[in-house]
Amino acid sequence: MNKKFLNIIKFILTFILMLTVCFIFNGCKKSKYDKLISYSFSNIPKNLDPQTAYESEEITLISNIFEGLYKKNIKNEYELGIAEKVIESDDKKTLTFTIKDNVFWHFPKEEKDVKVSADDFVFAFKRLINPKTNSPYASNYFFIKNAKKINEGKMPINSLGVHKTKENELEIELEYKTPFLKELLAQTAAMPCNESFFDSTKGCYGTSKDTIISNGPFYLNTWNVEKNTAKFRIRKNNKYHQKDLVKIIGVNFSVKTKEEAFNLFKNNEINTAIIDSNQLNSLSKNQYNKFPFQNKVNGIIFNKTNTFLGNVKTHAALSYSVNKYKLEDKLTSSQTIANNLIPDSITIGGKSYNKLKNKSCCPKYDPEQAKDLFAAAKEEAKKKDKKFNINSFSILTKDSSNPILNQLLQTWQKDLNLFLKIDNQNEERYNKKLKEGQFDCALVSINSTYNSPASILKTFTPTSPLNYSKYSIPNFDEQLNSAINQNDVDSAIKQYFELEETIVKYGYFIPLTFETEYFVTDKKINGIMFNPSSKQFYYAYCYSE
Protein backbone atom coordinates (compact mmCIF):
# COMPACT_ATOMS: atom_id res chain seq x y z
CA MET A 1 0.00 0.00 0.00
CA ASN A 2 1.72 3.26 -1.16
CA LYS A 3 2.18 6.34 0.97
CA LYS A 4 -0.25 8.46 -1.06
CA PHE A 5 -3.06 5.96 -0.56
CA LEU A 6 -2.34 5.79 3.19
CA ASN A 7 -2.56 9.58 3.41
CA ILE A 8 -5.95 9.52 1.67
CA ILE A 9 -7.23 6.86 4.11
CA LYS A 10 -5.85 8.89 7.01
CA PHE A 11 -7.57 12.05 5.74
CA ILE A 12 -10.93 10.26 5.35
CA LEU A 13 -10.72 8.75 8.83
CA THR A 14 -9.79 12.12 10.33
CA PHE A 15 -12.71 13.77 8.54
CA ILE A 16 -15.13 11.12 9.82
CA LEU A 17 -13.77 11.54 13.34
CA MET A 18 -14.24 15.32 13.14
CA LEU A 19 -17.82 14.89 11.94
CA THR A 20 -18.49 12.48 14.82
CA VAL A 21 -17.07 14.93 17.36
CA CYS A 22 -19.11 17.77 15.87
CA PHE A 23 -22.22 15.63 16.06
CA ILE A 24 -21.61 14.65 19.68
CA PHE A 25 -20.69 18.10 20.95
CA ASN A 26 -22.75 20.26 18.64
CA GLY A 27 -25.38 18.20 16.86
CA CYS A 28 -26.89 16.58 19.95
CA LYS A 29 -26.66 19.79 21.92
CA LYS A 30 -28.28 21.74 19.13
CA SER A 31 -31.11 19.26 18.77
CA LYS A 32 -31.83 19.25 22.49
CA TYR A 33 -31.27 22.95 22.89
CA ASP A 34 -33.43 24.00 19.99
CA LYS A 35 -36.36 21.78 20.80
CA LEU A 36 -36.37 21.73 24.58
CA ILE A 37 -36.98 24.88 26.62
CA SER A 38 -35.74 25.19 30.20
CA TYR A 39 -36.81 27.52 32.99
CA SER A 40 -36.47 27.65 36.79
CA PHE A 41 -39.51 28.36 38.93
CA SER A 42 -39.11 30.34 42.16
CA ASN A 43 -41.60 28.20 44.09
CA ILE A 44 -42.66 24.56 43.99
CA PRO A 45 -46.05 24.07 42.32
CA LYS A 46 -48.39 22.15 44.62
CA ASN A 47 -51.78 22.33 42.93
CA LEU A 48 -52.68 21.92 39.26
CA ASP A 49 -56.45 21.99 39.73
CA PRO A 50 -57.48 24.69 37.20
CA GLN A 51 -60.46 25.81 39.26
CA THR A 52 -58.41 26.54 42.41
CA ALA A 53 -54.68 26.89 41.54
CA TYR A 54 -53.37 30.36 42.31
CA GLU A 55 -49.56 30.63 42.10
CA SER A 56 -47.95 31.81 38.84
CA GLU A 57 -45.93 28.58 38.52
CA GLU A 58 -49.11 26.53 38.76
CA ILE A 59 -50.91 28.75 36.24
CA THR A 60 -48.05 28.34 33.75
CA LEU A 61 -48.26 24.54 33.91
CA ILE A 62 -52.06 24.48 33.71
CA SER A 63 -52.26 26.90 30.78
CA ASN A 64 -49.92 24.69 28.76
CA ILE A 65 -51.56 21.33 29.48
CA PHE A 66 -55.18 22.54 29.21
CA GLU A 67 -57.16 24.46 26.63
CA GLY A 68 -60.55 26.12 27.03
CA LEU A 69 -63.24 27.51 24.77
CA TYR A 70 -60.95 30.42 23.89
CA LYS A 71 -57.17 30.86 23.75
CA LYS A 72 -54.65 33.45 22.62
CA ASN A 73 -53.20 33.15 19.13
CA ILE A 74 -49.69 34.04 17.95
CA LYS A 75 -50.81 37.67 17.47
CA ASN A 76 -51.73 37.81 21.17
CA GLU A 77 -55.44 38.04 20.28
CA TYR A 78 -58.23 35.87 21.64
CA GLU A 79 -59.67 33.26 19.30
CA LEU A 80 -61.68 30.07 19.67
CA GLY A 81 -59.70 27.26 21.32
CA ILE A 82 -61.24 23.80 21.41
CA ALA A 83 -64.55 25.34 20.34
CA GLU A 84 -65.23 25.15 16.63
CA LYS A 85 -67.82 27.91 16.56
CA VAL A 86 -70.02 30.03 18.81
CA ILE A 87 -73.54 31.28 18.12
CA GLU A 88 -74.94 34.28 19.99
CA SER A 89 -78.69 34.58 20.58
CA ASP A 90 -80.65 37.61 19.39
CA ASP A 91 -80.81 39.09 22.90
CA LYS A 92 -77.02 38.52 23.36
CA LYS A 93 -77.76 36.59 26.58
CA THR A 94 -77.09 33.03 25.38
CA LEU A 95 -73.93 31.64 23.79
CA THR A 96 -73.87 28.21 22.17
CA PHE A 97 -70.43 26.66 21.65
CA THR A 98 -69.75 23.67 19.41
CA ILE A 99 -66.71 21.70 20.59
CA LYS A 100 -64.36 20.36 17.93
CA ASP A 101 -64.67 16.68 17.11
CA ASN A 102 -60.92 15.96 17.35
CA VAL A 103 -60.29 17.11 20.93
CA PHE A 104 -59.26 14.26 23.25
CA TRP A 105 -58.08 13.89 26.84
CA HIS A 106 -54.51 12.69 27.46
CA PHE A 107 -54.49 10.31 30.43
CA PRO A 108 -51.38 9.74 32.59
CA LYS A 109 -51.29 5.94 32.70
CA GLU A 110 -53.17 4.46 29.78
CA GLU A 111 -54.16 5.33 26.24
CA LYS A 112 -57.85 6.10 25.96
CA ASP A 113 -59.81 7.83 23.24
CA VAL A 114 -62.05 9.99 25.40
CA LYS A 115 -63.31 13.18 23.76
CA VAL A 116 -63.60 16.46 25.61
CA SER A 117 -67.35 17.02 25.82
CA ALA A 118 -69.87 19.65 26.87
CA ASP A 119 -70.29 17.71 30.14
CA ASP A 120 -66.66 18.48 31.01
CA PHE A 121 -67.39 22.20 30.90
CA VAL A 122 -70.68 21.91 32.78
CA PHE A 123 -68.89 20.05 35.58
CA ALA A 124 -65.96 22.50 35.57
CA PHE A 125 -68.15 25.60 35.85
CA LYS A 126 -70.23 24.03 38.60
CA ARG A 127 -67.05 23.29 40.55
CA LEU A 128 -65.82 26.83 39.94
CA ILE A 129 -68.99 28.49 41.24
CA ASN A 130 -69.84 26.02 44.01
CA PRO A 131 -69.03 27.76 47.34
CA LYS A 132 -67.67 24.44 48.69
CA THR A 133 -64.83 24.60 46.12
CA ASN A 134 -63.73 27.95 47.55
CA SER A 135 -62.27 29.00 44.21
CA PRO A 136 -60.47 32.37 44.31
CA TYR A 137 -61.85 33.05 40.83
CA ALA A 138 -65.57 32.42 41.38
CA SER A 139 -66.53 36.11 41.52
CA ASN A 140 -64.87 36.71 38.14
CA TYR A 141 -67.61 34.56 36.57
CA PHE A 142 -70.69 36.14 38.09
CA PHE A 143 -71.65 37.20 34.54
CA ILE A 144 -73.00 33.64 34.16
CA LYS A 145 -76.70 33.34 34.99
CA ASN A 146 -77.37 32.65 38.70
CA ALA A 147 -73.62 32.28 39.47
CA LYS A 148 -73.55 34.97 42.16
CA LYS A 149 -76.58 33.65 44.02
CA ILE A 150 -75.27 30.07 43.85
CA ASN A 151 -71.89 31.15 45.20
CA GLU A 152 -73.67 32.95 48.05
CA GLY A 153 -75.62 29.80 48.86
CA LYS A 154 -78.96 31.28 47.80
CA MET A 155 -79.65 28.94 44.86
CA PRO A 156 -78.89 25.27 44.06
CA ILE A 157 -75.85 24.49 41.90
CA ASN A 158 -77.99 22.92 39.15
CA SER A 159 -79.56 26.32 38.43
CA LEU A 160 -76.26 27.57 36.97
CA GLY A 161 -76.65 28.91 33.43
CA VAL A 162 -74.31 26.36 31.83
CA HIS A 163 -75.93 23.40 30.04
CA LYS A 164 -75.20 20.57 27.64
CA THR A 165 -77.54 20.67 24.64
CA LYS A 166 -75.67 17.94 22.72
CA GLU A 167 -72.63 15.81 23.46
CA ASN A 168 -70.40 18.41 21.80
CA GLU A 169 -72.60 21.48 22.31
CA LEU A 170 -72.44 23.80 25.31
CA GLU A 171 -74.87 26.58 26.19
CA ILE A 172 -73.87 29.46 28.49
CA GLU A 173 -76.56 31.86 29.67
CA LEU A 174 -75.45 35.31 30.79
CA GLU A 175 -76.71 37.63 33.51
CA TYR A 176 -75.20 40.45 31.45
CA LYS A 177 -72.78 40.87 28.59
CA THR A 178 -69.16 41.49 29.61
CA PRO A 179 -66.39 42.94 27.43
CA PHE A 180 -64.01 40.50 29.09
CA LEU A 181 -65.89 37.34 28.02
CA LYS A 182 -63.21 35.87 25.72
CA GLU A 183 -60.43 36.64 28.19
CA LEU A 184 -62.29 35.03 31.09
CA LEU A 185 -63.22 31.93 29.09
CA ALA A 186 -59.54 31.56 28.17
CA GLN A 187 -58.39 31.70 31.81
CA THR A 188 -57.29 28.54 33.59
CA ALA A 189 -60.29 28.70 35.93
CA ALA A 190 -62.54 28.05 32.91
CA MET A 191 -60.71 24.92 31.76
CA PRO A 192 -62.78 21.70 31.36
CA CYS A 193 -62.82 19.00 34.03
CA ASN A 194 -63.70 15.37 33.35
CA GLU A 195 -66.01 14.30 36.18
CA SER A 196 -65.21 10.58 35.96
CA PHE A 197 -61.46 11.18 36.20
CA PHE A 198 -61.95 13.79 38.92
CA ASP A 199 -63.91 11.30 41.04
CA SER A 200 -61.23 8.63 40.48
CA THR A 201 -58.61 10.84 42.16
CA LYS A 202 -60.56 10.64 45.45
CA GLY A 203 -59.97 14.21 46.55
CA CYS A 204 -56.41 14.47 45.19
CA TYR A 205 -57.19 16.03 41.80
CA GLY A 206 -54.24 18.00 40.45
CA THR A 207 -51.79 17.08 43.20
CA SER A 208 -49.54 14.64 41.28
CA LYS A 209 -48.69 13.48 37.76
CA ASP A 210 -51.18 10.65 38.02
CA THR A 211 -54.08 12.83 39.18
CA ILE A 212 -54.17 15.27 36.29
CA ILE A 213 -55.17 14.85 32.64
CA SER A 214 -54.54 17.16 29.69
CA ASN A 215 -56.26 18.43 26.57
CA GLY A 216 -53.78 21.19 25.67
CA PRO A 217 -50.63 21.39 23.53
CA PHE A 218 -48.58 19.60 26.23
CA TYR A 219 -49.12 16.99 28.92
CA LEU A 220 -47.43 16.63 32.31
CA ASN A 221 -44.63 14.10 31.91
CA THR A 222 -42.79 14.54 35.23
CA TRP A 223 -43.72 15.75 38.72
CA ASN A 224 -40.83 14.93 41.01
CA VAL A 225 -40.33 16.75 44.31
CA GLU A 226 -37.64 15.51 46.66
CA LYS A 227 -35.90 17.11 49.62
CA ASN A 228 -33.36 19.13 47.63
CA THR A 229 -34.70 19.02 44.08
CA ALA A 230 -37.93 19.58 42.21
CA LYS A 231 -38.52 18.74 38.55
CA PHE A 232 -41.57 19.35 36.41
CA ARG A 233 -41.58 18.44 32.73
CA ILE A 234 -44.21 18.98 30.06
CA ARG A 235 -44.01 17.23 26.70
CA LYS A 236 -45.74 17.66 23.36
CA ASN A 237 -49.23 16.16 23.39
CA ASN A 238 -49.73 14.17 20.21
CA LYS A 239 -53.47 14.08 20.94
CA TYR A 240 -53.70 17.87 20.78
CA HIS A 241 -56.06 18.98 18.02
CA GLN A 242 -53.39 21.35 16.60
CA LYS A 243 -50.34 19.20 17.30
CA ASP A 244 -48.59 20.28 14.07
CA LEU A 245 -48.50 23.81 15.48
CA VAL A 246 -46.19 22.75 18.33
CA LYS A 247 -42.54 22.86 17.23
CA ILE A 248 -40.74 21.99 20.47
CA ILE A 249 -40.40 18.71 22.38
CA GLY A 250 -41.41 20.32 25.64
CA VAL A 251 -40.20 22.30 28.63
CA ASN A 252 -38.10 21.28 31.63
CA PHE A 253 -38.81 23.20 34.84
CA SER A 254 -36.61 23.16 37.91
CA VAL A 255 -37.08 25.09 41.15
CA LYS A 256 -34.22 27.42 42.07
CA THR A 257 -33.53 30.62 43.93
CA LYS A 258 -33.32 33.78 41.84
CA GLU A 259 -29.53 33.77 42.07
CA GLU A 260 -29.26 30.07 41.19
CA ALA A 261 -31.53 30.52 38.16
CA PHE A 262 -29.49 33.49 36.96
CA ASN A 263 -26.24 31.53 37.20
CA LEU A 264 -27.78 28.65 35.24
CA PHE A 265 -28.85 31.07 32.51
CA LYS A 266 -25.47 32.81 32.49
CA ASN A 267 -23.75 29.43 32.07
CA ASN A 268 -26.15 28.36 29.28
CA GLU A 269 -27.63 25.56 31.41
CA ILE A 270 -31.14 26.98 31.02
CA ASN A 271 -32.28 29.15 28.13
CA THR A 272 -34.96 31.38 29.72
CA ALA A 273 -35.02 33.27 33.02
CA ILE A 274 -36.41 36.23 34.94
CA ILE A 275 -33.68 38.50 36.30
CA ASP A 276 -33.20 41.95 37.83
CA SER A 277 -31.34 44.95 36.39
CA ASN A 278 -28.09 44.21 38.22
CA GLN A 279 -28.01 40.70 36.81
CA LEU A 280 -28.91 42.02 33.36
CA ASN A 281 -25.94 44.39 33.38
CA SER A 282 -23.54 41.49 33.97
CA LEU A 283 -24.63 39.64 30.83
CA SER A 284 -23.22 40.05 27.36
CA LYS A 285 -25.74 41.93 25.21
CA ASN A 286 -25.22 39.46 22.38
CA GLN A 287 -26.36 36.61 24.63
CA TYR A 288 -30.04 37.32 25.12
CA ASN A 289 -33.37 38.85 24.15
CA LYS A 290 -34.90 40.94 26.94
CA PHE A 291 -38.45 41.95 27.85
CA PRO A 292 -38.77 44.44 30.75
CA PHE A 293 -41.94 44.38 32.90
CA GLN A 294 -43.37 45.51 36.25
CA ASN A 295 -45.77 43.30 38.18
CA LYS A 296 -44.56 44.00 41.71
CA VAL A 297 -45.29 46.88 44.11
CA ASN A 298 -43.24 47.32 47.29
CA GLY A 299 -44.75 49.08 50.30
CA ILE A 300 -45.75 49.09 53.95
CA ILE A 301 -48.54 47.16 55.69
CA PHE A 302 -49.70 47.45 59.30
CA ASN A 303 -50.89 44.85 61.77
CA LYS A 304 -54.53 45.51 62.50
CA THR A 305 -54.20 44.00 65.99
CA ASN A 306 -51.71 46.70 67.01
CA THR A 307 -53.59 49.34 69.03
CA PHE A 308 -51.65 52.25 67.56
CA LEU A 309 -50.24 51.16 64.19
CA GLY A 310 -53.49 49.35 63.44
CA ASN A 311 -55.42 52.64 63.71
CA VAL A 312 -56.58 54.02 60.34
CA LYS A 313 -55.57 57.53 61.47
CA THR A 314 -52.02 56.31 62.03
CA HIS A 315 -52.03 54.65 58.59
CA ALA A 316 -53.19 57.87 56.97
CA ALA A 317 -50.68 60.01 58.91
CA LEU A 318 -47.78 57.84 57.78
CA SER A 319 -49.09 57.86 54.23
CA TYR A 320 -49.16 61.68 54.16
CA SER A 321 -45.61 61.67 55.53
CA VAL A 322 -44.04 59.86 52.56
CA ASN A 323 -41.73 62.29 50.78
CA LYS A 324 -41.29 60.66 47.38
CA TYR A 325 -38.92 63.38 46.19
CA LYS A 326 -36.50 62.18 48.84
CA LEU A 327 -37.10 58.55 47.91
CA GLU A 328 -36.23 59.20 44.25
CA ASP A 329 -32.61 59.79 45.25
CA LYS A 330 -32.44 56.29 46.73
CA LEU A 331 -33.89 54.31 43.83
CA THR A 332 -31.96 51.42 42.35
CA SER A 333 -31.78 51.00 38.58
CA SER A 334 -34.67 48.52 38.73
CA GLN A 335 -37.04 50.72 40.75
CA THR A 336 -39.46 53.54 39.97
CA ILE A 337 -41.61 55.53 42.37
CA ALA A 338 -45.05 53.98 42.86
CA ASN A 339 -47.71 56.67 42.66
CA ASN A 340 -50.35 53.96 42.38
CA LEU A 341 -51.10 50.58 43.88
CA ILE A 342 -51.52 48.66 40.60
CA PRO A 343 -48.28 47.78 38.69
CA ASP A 344 -47.86 48.99 35.13
CA SER A 345 -48.04 45.51 33.56
CA ILE A 346 -51.76 45.20 34.36
CA THR A 347 -54.04 45.78 31.38
CA ILE A 348 -57.77 46.11 31.03
CA GLY A 349 -59.52 45.67 27.71
CA GLY A 350 -56.08 45.11 26.16
CA LYS A 351 -54.70 48.51 27.26
CA SER A 352 -52.61 49.68 30.20
CA TYR A 353 -54.84 50.19 33.23
CA ASN A 354 -52.64 52.97 34.64
CA LYS A 355 -52.58 54.84 31.33
CA LEU A 356 -56.34 54.53 30.91
CA LYS A 357 -57.13 55.95 34.35
CA ASN A 358 -54.34 58.57 33.94
CA LYS A 359 -54.17 59.70 37.57
CA SER A 360 -52.45 58.88 40.83
CA CYS A 361 -54.16 57.45 43.89
CA CYS A 362 -51.33 58.28 46.34
CA PRO A 363 -51.73 61.37 48.57
CA LYS A 364 -49.19 64.15 48.14
CA TYR A 365 -46.58 64.76 50.82
CA ASP A 366 -48.31 66.87 53.51
CA PRO A 367 -46.40 66.83 56.82
CA GLU A 368 -48.85 69.18 58.57
CA GLN A 369 -51.85 66.97 57.88
CA ALA A 370 -49.73 63.97 58.85
CA LYS A 371 -48.91 65.58 62.22
CA ASP A 372 -52.57 66.33 62.97
CA LEU A 373 -53.68 62.77 62.19
CA PHE A 374 -50.74 61.31 64.09
CA ALA A 375 -51.51 63.41 67.20
CA ALA A 376 -55.14 62.29 67.14
CA ALA A 377 -54.09 58.64 66.83
CA LYS A 378 -51.69 59.01 69.79
CA GLU A 379 -54.42 60.46 71.99
CA GLU A 380 -56.71 57.54 71.17
CA ALA A 381 -53.91 55.06 71.94
CA LYS A 382 -53.17 56.73 75.31
CA LYS A 383 -56.82 56.45 76.35
CA LYS A 384 -56.82 52.72 75.56
CA ASP A 385 -53.40 51.99 77.09
CA LYS A 386 -51.94 54.09 79.89
CA LYS A 387 -48.53 52.46 79.32
CA PHE A 388 -48.51 53.41 75.65
CA ASN A 389 -44.98 54.00 74.34
CA ILE A 390 -44.65 55.59 70.90
CA ASN A 391 -41.13 54.18 70.42
CA SER A 392 -41.86 50.53 71.23
CA PHE A 393 -42.69 49.45 67.66
CA SER A 394 -40.66 47.82 64.91
CA ILE A 395 -40.83 47.27 61.16
CA LEU A 396 -40.31 43.77 59.76
CA THR A 397 -37.99 43.47 56.76
CA LYS A 398 -35.62 41.02 55.12
CA ASP A 399 -33.27 43.77 53.88
CA SER A 400 -32.11 46.15 56.61
CA SER A 401 -29.79 47.92 54.14
CA ASN A 402 -32.70 48.94 51.89
CA PRO A 403 -32.04 52.65 51.11
CA ILE A 404 -35.72 53.36 50.41
CA LEU A 405 -36.76 52.02 53.81
CA ASN A 406 -34.00 53.89 55.61
CA GLN A 407 -34.95 57.19 53.92
CA LEU A 408 -38.63 56.64 54.78
CA LEU A 409 -37.83 55.98 58.45
CA GLN A 410 -35.74 59.16 58.58
CA THR A 411 -38.69 61.18 57.24
CA TRP A 412 -41.05 59.69 59.83
CA GLN A 413 -38.55 60.51 62.56
CA LYS A 414 -38.25 64.11 61.34
CA ASP A 415 -41.95 64.78 60.68
CA LEU A 416 -43.65 62.70 63.38
CA ASN A 417 -40.97 61.92 65.92
CA LEU A 418 -41.63 58.22 65.31
CA PHE A 419 -38.65 55.92 65.77
CA LEU A 420 -39.29 52.42 64.41
CA LYS A 421 -36.80 49.68 65.21
CA ILE A 422 -35.77 47.50 62.28
CA ASP A 423 -36.67 43.82 62.71
CA ASN A 424 -34.41 42.27 60.07
CA GLN A 425 -34.97 38.55 59.36
CA ASN A 426 -33.82 35.98 56.82
CA GLU A 427 -36.42 35.05 54.23
CA GLU A 428 -37.71 31.94 55.99
CA ARG A 429 -38.14 33.70 59.34
CA TYR A 430 -39.55 36.80 57.63
CA ASN A 431 -42.26 34.77 55.88
CA LYS A 432 -43.08 32.90 59.08
CA LYS A 433 -43.52 36.11 61.07
CA LEU A 434 -45.71 37.59 58.33
CA LYS A 435 -48.00 34.55 58.20
CA GLU A 436 -48.27 34.36 62.00
CA GLY A 437 -48.90 38.09 62.39
CA GLN A 438 -45.76 38.62 64.45
CA PHE A 439 -45.09 42.19 63.32
CA ASP A 440 -46.17 45.77 63.99
CA CYS A 441 -45.66 46.89 60.41
CA ALA A 442 -43.73 45.34 57.54
CA LEU A 443 -42.08 46.12 54.23
CA VAL A 444 -43.70 43.73 51.73
CA SER A 445 -43.96 43.07 48.01
CA ILE A 446 -47.30 42.39 46.33
CA ASN A 447 -47.26 40.62 42.97
CA SER A 448 -50.12 40.31 40.52
CA THR A 449 -50.99 36.70 39.73
CA TYR A 450 -53.32 37.31 36.79
CA ASN A 451 -54.02 40.17 34.43
CA SER A 452 -56.55 42.31 36.27
CA PRO A 453 -56.46 45.10 38.88
CA ALA A 454 -58.48 42.66 40.99
CA SER A 455 -55.41 40.44 41.32
CA ILE A 456 -53.70 43.08 43.50
CA LEU A 457 -56.87 44.37 45.16
CA LYS A 458 -57.93 40.89 46.29
CA THR A 459 -54.89 40.89 48.58
CA PHE A 460 -56.89 43.17 50.87
CA THR A 461 -59.99 40.98 51.16
CA PRO A 462 -60.55 39.12 54.47
CA THR A 463 -60.31 35.68 52.83
CA SER A 464 -57.01 36.32 51.02
CA PRO A 465 -54.12 34.18 52.36
CA LEU A 466 -51.88 37.20 51.63
CA ASN A 467 -53.87 39.56 53.85
CA TYR A 468 -51.25 39.39 56.60
CA SER A 469 -52.62 42.54 58.23
CA LYS A 470 -56.03 40.90 58.72
CA TYR A 471 -57.74 43.95 57.25
CA SER A 472 -61.50 43.96 56.95
CA ILE A 473 -62.23 47.11 54.97
CA PRO A 474 -65.95 48.08 55.11
CA ASN A 475 -67.87 47.06 51.96
CA PHE A 476 -64.60 46.30 50.15
CA ASP A 477 -65.59 42.80 48.96
CA GLU A 478 -68.93 44.02 47.59
CA GLN A 479 -67.31 46.92 45.74
CA LEU A 480 -64.58 44.69 44.33
CA ASN A 481 -67.09 42.14 43.05
CA SER A 482 -69.04 44.98 41.47
CA ALA A 483 -65.89 46.23 39.71
CA ILE A 484 -65.02 42.73 38.48
CA ASN A 485 -68.49 42.30 37.04
CA GLN A 486 -68.92 45.64 35.30
CA ASN A 487 -70.19 45.28 31.76
CA ASP A 488 -68.09 48.08 30.28
CA VAL A 489 -64.42 49.02 30.59
CA ASP A 490 -64.89 52.64 31.71
CA SER A 491 -67.14 51.67 34.62
CA ALA A 492 -64.71 48.95 35.69
CA ILE A 493 -61.77 51.38 35.64
CA LYS A 494 -63.72 53.91 37.71
CA GLN A 495 -64.59 51.38 40.39
CA TYR A 496 -61.12 49.83 40.52
CA PHE A 497 -59.62 53.28 40.99
CA GLU A 498 -62.02 54.07 43.85
CA LEU A 499 -60.86 50.88 45.58
CA GLU A 500 -57.22 51.82 45.03
CA GLU A 501 -57.89 55.22 46.58
CA THR A 502 -59.57 53.63 49.59
CA ILE A 503 -56.56 51.43 50.30
CA VAL A 504 -53.92 54.11 49.75
CA LYS A 505 -55.68 57.21 51.11
CA TYR A 506 -56.34 55.52 54.45
CA GLY A 507 -52.94 53.88 54.49
CA TYR A 508 -54.00 50.24 54.51
CA PHE A 509 -51.01 49.88 52.21
CA ILE A 510 -48.41 52.58 51.46
CA PRO A 511 -46.97 52.06 47.94
CA LEU A 512 -43.31 53.01 47.69
CA THR A 513 -41.77 51.55 44.53
CA PHE A 514 -42.50 49.44 41.49
CA GLU A 515 -39.86 46.83 40.68
CA THR A 516 -38.72 46.29 37.09
CA GLU A 517 -37.65 42.77 36.15
CA TYR A 518 -36.60 41.27 32.83
CA PHE A 519 -37.68 38.12 31.07
CA VAL A 520 -34.60 37.02 29.12
CA THR A 521 -34.16 34.27 26.57
CA ASP A 522 -31.29 32.97 24.52
CA LYS A 523 -31.27 34.74 21.17
CA LYS A 524 -32.23 31.51 19.39
CA ILE A 525 -35.53 31.25 21.28
CA ASN A 526 -38.64 32.88 19.83
CA GLY A 527 -42.38 32.69 20.16
CA ILE A 528 -42.79 32.24 23.93
CA MET A 529 -45.89 34.13 25.00
CA PHE A 530 -45.13 35.84 28.29
CA ASN A 531 -47.79 37.47 30.47
CA PRO A 532 -45.93 40.01 32.63
CA SER A 533 -48.85 40.56 35.00
CA SER A 534 -48.78 36.93 36.15
CA LYS A 535 -45.30 35.74 35.08
CA GLN A 536 -47.14 33.11 33.06
CA PHE A 537 -45.61 31.43 30.00
CA TYR A 538 -47.30 29.79 27.02
CA TYR A 539 -45.10 27.61 24.81
CA ALA A 540 -47.32 26.29 22.00
CA TYR A 541 -45.94 28.83 19.50
CA CYS A 542 -42.30 28.58 20.64
CA TYR A 543 -39.56 27.81 18.10
CA SER A 544 -35.82 28.19 17.70
CA GLU A 545 -34.00 29.77 14.76
Buried (B, 14 or more C-beta within 10 A) or exposed (E): EEEEEEEEEEEEEEEEEEEEEEEEEEEEEBEEBBBBBBBBBBEEBEBBBBBBBBBBBBBBBBBBBBBBBBBBBEEEEBEBBBBBEBEEEEEEBBBBBBBBEBBBBBBBEEEEEBBBBBBBBBBBBBBBBBEEBEBBBBBBBBBBBBBBBBBEEEBEBEEBBBBBEEEBBBBBBBBEBBBBBBBBBBBBBBBBBBBEBBEEBEEEBBBBBBBBBBBBBBBBBEBEEEEEEBBBBBBBBEBBBBEEEBBBBBBBBBBBEBEEBBBBBBEEEBBBBBBBBEBBEEBEEEEBBEEBBBBBBBBBBBBBEBBBBBBBBBBBBBBBBBBBEBBBEBBBEBBBBBBBBBBBBBBBBEEBBBEBBEEBBBBEBBBEBBBBBBEBBBEBBBEEEEEBEBEEBBBBBBBEEBBBBEBBBEBBEEBBEBEBEBBBBEEEBBEEBBEEEBBBBBBBEBBBBBBBBBBBBBBBBEEEEBBBBEBEBEEBBEBBBBBBBBBEBEEBBEBBBEBBBBBBBBBBBBBBBBBBBBBBBBEEBBBBBBBBBBBBBBBBBBBBE
